[in-house]
């Protein structure tokens, strides 16, 4: 912020030159050997996606406005902690991204950008540039996640405002609507120009469709492609008990990682992906029986994960702080489930998905765990913290936001050497 820049921006002038020590208890997290964690800041807000500038300034998007601010600004301290130095933006939301000297942020209805100066600070916090307005908003899946490619294109998730496009949403036995009309305006990724002001929703291009809801997404620099994490559908047993048992419904369908190109169709609401059978399955609303694979030609996931864990953050790691195995792989923040009962709830962790040559390669693994506070809290769904956003610091450290209490974590490697 301009009023604070002279005195507080100095702490971020050499963010890569100081080795950061983790908290004695690693901020309560369980991590692989050699890694440590610290609580960088407590924001007190519902911290969704985050961005860190090359100068080490941290921007946090709040789901709801707190004290008149929807975006918080924090400056890194030499000890690895971060000091809150201001805030701006009178709107809530999820999306936050930094690229080419601009900070991009979204509400549930629009996308804005702010010019950054040489210190990584926003130059005109009260005068954002409006990029896109009038984005489709329904009664659910309203958050708008954003990312940019390397050709000045902006990608925005427009979540489907339904579970499975039923005649009566989330109703037992209700059939699916033929040629689901939701897909005309939602249930996919829309592409806009990142440098063109005052675009309207109809000015965008439907880049990919058949995606129920995407919160975590990132541009893969290794193969120059958009990857997204889809939230799989709910209530297989609740709505179709004659076809699915409670245990099946707790595990199915998969949360899916998709590699998208223009025109991709992932098949929602007509199909879901069964990670146990490793098959696309026809949805019960459209005549599926839970046993017979779909023969339709829809995009298959690049990787799949257990159901209902709510992947809210995706980040391709390009830093050099972490060991070589992590370079160009993907970190995924799982917010945690609410609908696996009577089975234990699950998630509340950050996982690592190995990649090779721009594609998933090998089994995913839990990287950072115990955000919930204990196994019992995770199983019951009463988590202390819920991972949401991911960002890479200029030194290669990994930042994780929590939208339960607003904690910002920072994960480092070999910090004590």
Secondary structure by P-SEA (a helix, b strand, c coil): cccccccccccccccccbbbbcccccccccccccbbbccccccccccccccccccbbbbbbbccccccccbbbbbbccccccccccccccccccbbbbcccbbbbbcccbbbbbbbccccccccccbbbbcccccccccccccccccccccbbbbbbbcccccccccccccccccccccccccccccbbbbbbccccccccccccccccccccccbbbbccccbbbbbbbbccccccccccccccaaaaaacccccccccccccccccccccccccccccccccccccccccccccccccccccccccccccbbbbbcccccccccccbbbbbbccccccccccccccbbbbbbbcccccccccccccccccccaaaaaaccccbbbcbbbbcccbbbbbbbcccbbbbbbbccccc
